[in-house]
Amino acid sequence: MQKLRTGTLGIDQGEQQLFSDFQNGGDMWTGTGPRERRLPIKFSEAFVSPPVVQVALSLWDVSHEANIRADIGAEKVTEAGFDLVFRTWQDSKIARVRLSWVAFGEVMDDEIWDVS
């Protein structure tokens, strides 16, 4: 559990289309085996320490001709941002993916002064 010292909670959120491989024949649509896409995300302002980041699929367009496989997440989380990650494998055919995310963590309170 992450406990916040000051009680100042910051919440940042966003949504990103990670790829659209159907139109251009990209590897998520035409490839096989392990495949990955990652996108660096920068928070609108820095947190005091790395926040908790939750990721969810908000759109995915997949072929019915193969099994649907997906692994999504937030990696390399820092105070300033993180990597939004989508992975698939074997014969899955993924045309498009959009991911939404929300980050919860401690932020600086402009009303609290450090006079030490």
C-alpha positions in Angstrom: 0.0 0.0 0.0 1.2 3.5 -0.8 0.7 5.9 2.1 0.8 9.6 1.3 2.6 11.8 3.9 0.9 15.1 3.3 -2.5 14.0 2.3 -2.1 15.9 -1.0 -3.3 13.5 -3.6 -2.7 14.2 -7.3 -4.5 12.4 -10.0 -3.5 12.5 -13.7 -5.1 10.7 -16.5 -5.0 10.2 -20.3 -5.8 8.1 -23.3 -3.5 7.2 -26.2 -3.9 5.3 -29.4 -0.8 3.0 -29.4 -1.0 1.8 -32.9 -3.2 1.3 -36.0 -1.5 -1.5 -38.0 -4.4 -2.6 -40.2 -4.1 0.1 -42.8 -0.3 -0.1 -43.2 0.1 -3.9 -42.7 2.2 -3.4 -39.5 3.6 -6.3 -37.5 0.8 -6.3 -34.9 -1.6 -7.2 -37.7 0.6 -9.3 -40.0 3.3 -10.6 -37.7 3.6 -13.6 -35.4 5.5 -14.3 -32.3 6.2 -11.9 -29.5 5.4 -8.2 -30.4 5.5 -5.1 -28.3 4.6 -1.4 -28.5 5.5 1.1 -25.9 4.9 4.8 -25.7 6.5 7.2 -23.2 4.0 9.2 -21.2 4.8 12.4 -19.4 2.6 13.5 -16.5 1.1 17.0 -16.6 3.2 17.7 -13.5 5.6 15.7 -11.5 4.6 13.6 -8.5 6.7 13.6 -5.2 7.5 9.9 -5.7 6.5 7.4 -8.4 2.7 7.1 -8.4 0.5 4.1 -8.8 -0.6 3.8 -12.5 -3.6 1.8 -13.7 -3.9 1.0 -17.4 -7.0 -0.2 -19.2 -8.0 -1.1 -22.8 -10.4 1.6 -24.1 -10.4 0.2 -27.7 -9.1 -2.8 -29.4 -9.8 -4.0 -32.9 -8.8 -7.7 -33.4 -9.2 -10.4 -35.9 -11.6 -13.3 -35.1 -9.3 -15.6 -37.1 -6.8 -16.1 -34.2 -6.8 -16.3 -30.5 -6.9 -12.9 -28.8 -3.8 -12.3 -26.5 -2.9 -9.1 -24.8 -0.7 -8.0 -21.9 -1.0 -4.3 -21.0 0.7 -2.2 -18.3 2.7 0.7 -17.1 6.5 0.2 -16.9 9.4 2.3 -15.8 7.2 4.5 -13.6 8.9 7.6 -12.3 7.8 10.9 -10.7 7.8 12.4 -14.2 6.1 9.7 -16.3 6.0 6.1 -17.4 6.0 3.7 -20.5 2.6 2.6 -21.7 3.0 -1.0 -22.9 1.0 -3.4 -25.1 2.3 -6.9 -25.9 0.9 -9.8 -27.9 2.3 -13.1 -29.1 1.9 -16.2 -31.3 -0.7 -15.7 -34.1 -2.8 -12.9 -32.6 -3.8 -10.3 -35.1 -4.3 -6.9 -33.5 -5.5 -4.0 -35.8 -5.7 -1.1 -33.4 -5.3 -0.5 -29.7 -6.1 2.5 -27.5 -5.2 2.5 -23.8 -6.4 4.8 -21.1 -4.5 5.4 -17.9 -4.8 7.0 -14.5 -2.0 7.8 -12.0 -2.5 8.4 -8.3 0.2 9.8 -6.0 1.5 12.4 -3.7 2.0 15.9 -5.2 3.6 19.0 -3.7 1.3 21.4 -1.8 2.2 25.0 -2.7 0.7 26.1 0.7 3.3 24.1 2.7 6.7 25.8 2.9 9.9 24.0 3.7 11.8 26.5 5.9 14.4 24.0 7.2 
